[in-house]
Amino acid sequence: MAEVCDKFGATLTEFNGETDHVHLLIHFPPTVQLSTLVNSLEGVSARYLRQEFPDHIRKYLWRNHFWSPSHFAASAGGRPLAIIAEYITNQKRPEPTKESDPATALAQTESASSRP
């Protein structure tokens, strides 16, 4: 995701999500169209997830698409970005199990095993 943002001159500040949606805090220049950035993020992430977790992803597809055709975006409107980043970081989500959400459970396992 950060690499996609870099290509647009954008910065991915915060990233968190649940089984059915993600929260991203991205700072991008006014010359970048939001829809173009979102489409690129969705395309790259869908390809990655299909390659890395092909058996697990099938049950999360929307008519053979990983992402739904809709998204929500809001401007920070001058609010301190630290507050928005904290909101994203602290999103409460249930602990996934391999049965309920294998991709997230695997990602969290991999993340935990790579910590010092």
Rosetta silent file (secondary structure, phi, psi, omega in degrees, C-alpha in Angstrom):
SEQUENCE: MAEVCDKFGATLTEFNGETDHVHLLIHFPPTVQLSTLVNSLEGVSARYLRQEFPDHIRKYLWRNHFWSPSHFAASAGGRPLAIIAEYITNQKRPEPTKESDPATALAQTESASSRP
SCORE:     score description
SCORE:     0.000 S_00000001
   1 L     0.000  -42.521 -179.707    0.000    0.000    0.000 S_00000001
   2 H   -63.545  -36.745  179.274    2.818    2.403    0.868 S_00000001
   3 H   -64.858  -39.842  177.394    4.485    1.722   -2.501 S_00000001
   4 H   -62.800  -46.105  178.938    1.277    2.614   -4.348 S_00000001
   5 H   -58.857  -42.830  179.443    0.991    5.818   -2.341 S_00000001
   6 H   -56.729  -40.106 -179.150    4.615    6.690   -3.148 S_00000001
   7 H   -63.164  -24.406  179.839    3.866    6.464   -6.884 S_00000001
   8 L   -98.445    2.761 -175.996    1.203    9.139   -6.428 S_00000001
   9 L    73.189   23.165 -178.279    3.354   11.365   -4.224 S_00000001
  10 L  -105.185  163.918  178.451    1.121   10.379   -1.311 S_00000001
  11 E  -125.155  123.758  174.481    1.974    9.206    2.195 S_00000001
  12 E   -85.089  108.819 -175.434    0.228    6.316    3.941 S_00000001
  13 E   -90.057  -38.731 -177.771    0.197    7.483    7.557 S_00000001
  14 E  -147.319  147.084 -177.167   -2.037    4.866    9.171 S_00000001
  15 E  -149.563  124.359  176.827   -3.598    1.568    8.078 S_00000001
  16 E  -154.720  161.763 -179.975   -5.954   -0.722    9.983 S_00000001
  17 E  -168.852  176.686  177.955   -8.956   -2.796    9.089 S_00000001
  18 L  -124.698 -172.480 -177.205  -11.477   -5.482    9.776 S_00000001
  19 L   -67.042  -24.094 -175.436  -12.726   -8.442    7.789 S_00000001
  20 L  -118.004    3.227  176.753  -15.070   -6.304    5.705 S_00000001
  21 L  -167.436  165.091  177.257  -13.341   -2.903    5.418 S_00000001
  22 E  -127.066  157.144  173.643  -10.139   -0.961    5.952 S_00000001
  23 E  -117.129  126.049  177.989   -9.275    2.436    7.391 S_00000001
  24 E  -126.506  137.026  170.946   -6.479    4.368    5.699 S_00000001
  25 E  -111.208  110.077 -174.873   -5.074    7.764    6.593 S_00000001
  26 E  -126.211  131.604  172.791   -3.420    9.076    3.447 S_00000001
  27 E  -102.807  120.849 -178.961   -1.992   12.499    2.730 S_00000001
  28 L  -135.536  152.566 -177.479   -1.986   13.142   -1.007 S_00000001
  29 L   -67.839  153.363 -178.709   -1.385   16.175   -3.225 S_00000001
  30 L   -65.678  -13.334  178.369   -4.396   18.067   -4.610 S_00000001
  31 L   -79.401  -11.645 -179.158   -3.315   17.127   -8.138 S_00000001
  32 L   -91.924  128.828  175.646   -4.146   13.451   -7.466 S_00000001
  33 L   -77.758  128.858 -178.145   -7.696   12.318   -8.120 S_00000001
  34 H   -56.288  -43.927 -177.712   -8.989   10.378   -5.125 S_00000001
  35 H   -61.999  -36.586  178.491  -10.781    7.822   -7.312 S_00000001
  36 H   -66.853  -43.131  178.465   -7.551    7.071   -9.213 S_00000001
  37 H   -63.661  -47.190 -179.435   -5.618    6.562   -5.979 S_00000001
  38 H   -62.927  -44.205  179.246   -8.333    4.344   -4.459 S_00000001
  39 H   -60.246  -39.843  178.813   -8.645    2.250   -7.640 S_00000001
  40 H   -67.333  -44.077  177.690   -4.898    1.675   -7.666 S_00000001
  41 H   -60.735  -43.303  179.518   -4.822    0.733   -3.965 S_00000001
  42 H   -64.923  -44.059 -178.142   -7.727   -1.672   -4.466 S_00000001
  43 H   -64.063  -47.982 -178.670   -6.191   -3.261   -7.566 S_00000001
  44 H   -65.229  -44.059 -178.696   -2.733   -3.798   -6.106 S_00000001
  45 H   -68.023  -37.710  178.420   -4.036   -5.110   -2.770 S_00000001
  46 H   -64.602  -43.570  177.954   -6.526   -7.461   -4.450 S_00000001
  47 H   -61.486  -43.825  179.883   -3.807   -8.926   -6.683 S_00000001
  48 H   -60.725  -49.032 -177.744   -1.496   -9.394   -3.686 S_00000001
  49 H   -64.957  -37.998  177.775   -4.160  -11.103   -1.573 S_00000001
  50 H   -65.234  -36.502  179.804   -5.233  -13.380   -4.441 S_00000001
  51 H   -74.138  -41.840 -174.882   -1.612  -14.442   -4.989 S_00000001
  52 H   -81.725  -32.805 -175.014   -0.727  -14.929   -1.324 S_00000001
  53 L  -132.620   53.868 -172.353   -3.999  -16.409   -0.024 S_00000001
  54 H   -58.961  -40.382 -178.121   -5.853  -17.867   -3.050 S_00000001
  55 H   -72.370  -33.519 -177.248   -7.822  -20.510   -1.146 S_00000001
  56 H   -80.145  -30.760 -173.421   -8.851  -18.181    1.673 S_00000001
  57 H   -72.401  -30.522 -174.322   -9.835  -15.196   -0.467 S_00000001
  58 H   -50.123  -40.873 -176.633  -12.540  -16.927   -2.506 S_00000001
  59 H   -75.131   -8.919  179.258  -15.149  -16.695    0.245 S_00000001
  60 H  -102.198    5.109 -177.376  -14.592  -12.936    0.588 S_00000001
  61 L   -77.844  147.199  174.566  -15.191  -12.092   -3.070 S_00000001
  62 E  -106.335   95.087 -177.903  -18.062   -9.885   -4.251 S_00000001
  63 L    51.407   52.428  179.481  -19.059  -11.514   -7.551 S_00000001
  64 L    72.173   10.320  175.800  -15.437  -12.395   -8.237 S_00000001
  65 E  -114.425  140.288  179.437  -14.199   -8.994   -6.991 S_00000001
  66 L   -75.627  -44.064 -178.578  -12.347   -8.579   -3.715 S_00000001
  67 L   -96.766  146.178  173.386  -13.424   -4.979   -3.076 S_00000001
  68 L   -71.731  161.777 -178.427  -16.978   -3.689   -3.246 S_00000001
  69 L   -75.233   -0.745 -177.673  -17.571   -0.966   -5.845 S_00000001
  70 L  -113.401  158.307  173.780  -18.102    1.671   -3.134 S_00000001
  71 L  -153.100  163.525  178.060  -15.812    3.522   -0.744 S_00000001
  72 L  -122.363  136.032  176.683  -16.008    6.350    1.744 S_00000001
  73 L  -137.036  145.400  178.051  -13.546    9.209    1.984 S_00000001
  74 L  -140.867  148.819  175.909  -13.496   12.266    4.210 S_00000001
  75 L   -82.712  147.128  177.972  -11.262   15.274    4.539 S_00000001
  76 L   -70.648  -20.155  174.290   -9.501   15.820    7.851 S_00000001
  77 L    56.561   35.203  178.368  -10.783   19.387    7.702 S_00000001
  78 L    84.791   -2.659  177.956   -7.943   20.863    9.733 S_00000001
  79 L   -68.476  149.826  177.211   -8.279   18.376   12.577 S_00000001
  80 L   -60.983  126.611 -177.682   -5.006   17.220   14.115 S_00000001
  81 H   -62.723  -27.020  179.219   -3.878   14.157   12.161 S_00000001
  82 H   -61.234  -36.205  179.699   -2.649   12.505   15.369 S_00000001
  83 H   -68.109  -41.671  179.223   -6.261   12.225   16.567 S_00000001
  84 H   -67.681  -42.232  178.076   -7.367   10.611   13.310 S_00000001
  85 H   -61.393  -41.011  178.501   -4.374    8.245   13.336 S_00000001
  86 H   -63.885  -41.403  177.641   -5.188    7.263   16.924 S_00000001
  87 H   -58.336  -46.329 -179.248   -8.807    6.582   15.955 S_00000001
  88 H   -65.773  -45.305 -179.200   -7.682    4.270   13.146 S_00000001
  89 H   -60.836  -38.509 -173.869   -5.076    2.516   15.294 S_00000001
  90 L   -93.255   14.722  177.139   -7.518    1.897   18.136 S_00000001
  91 L   -58.060  127.432  178.113  -10.365    0.468   16.097 S_00000001
  92 L   -80.264  134.326  176.192  -11.813   -2.391   18.106 S_00000001
  93 L  -146.056  147.774  179.482  -12.166   -5.611   16.216 S_00000001
  94 L   -67.401  149.157  176.404  -12.809   -9.154   17.309 S_00000001
  95 L   -66.414  122.274 -179.826   -9.858  -11.491   17.421 S_00000001
  96 L   -75.619  149.832  172.441   -9.998  -13.484   14.190 S_00000001
  97 L  -112.808  164.265  178.723   -9.755  -17.229   14.190 S_00000001
  98 L   -61.030  -29.907 -179.760   -8.554  -19.345   11.311 S_00000001
  99 L   -76.808  -39.085 -175.745  -12.154  -20.456   10.804 S_00000001
 100 L   -83.466  -34.491 -176.931  -13.731  -16.980   10.845 S_00000001
 101 L  -156.583   79.305 -173.589  -11.071  -15.024    8.973 S_00000001
 102 H   -61.951  -36.620 -177.733   -8.064  -17.070    7.868 S_00000001
 103 H   -66.516  -44.557  179.650   -6.270  -14.294    5.975 S_00000001
 104 H   -67.868  -41.994  178.997   -6.335  -11.863    8.910 S_00000001
 105 H   -60.795  -42.785  179.397   -5.415  -14.574   11.408 S_00000001
 106 H   -66.237  -42.762  179.635   -2.479  -15.604    9.251 S_00000001
 107 H   -62.281  -41.513  179.091   -1.356  -11.998    8.754 S_00000001
 108 H   -67.823  -37.571  177.682   -1.465  -11.348   12.499 S_00000001
 109 H   -63.070  -45.714  179.509    0.446  -14.558   13.186 S_00000001
 110 H   -63.095  -41.860 -179.222    3.115  -13.577   10.649 S_00000001
 111 H   -64.196  -44.122 -178.951    3.305  -10.059   12.087 S_00000001
 112 H   -66.048  -36.864 -178.088    3.652  -11.316   15.665 S_00000001
 113 H   -74.110  -17.723  179.941    6.365  -13.817   14.725 S_00000001
 114 L   -91.835   -4.136  178.908    8.443  -11.106   13.046 S_00000001
 115 L   -76.489  145.950 -179.471    8.527   -8.878   16.144 S_00000001
 116 L   -69.493    0.000    0.000   11.767   -8.843   18.146 S_00000001
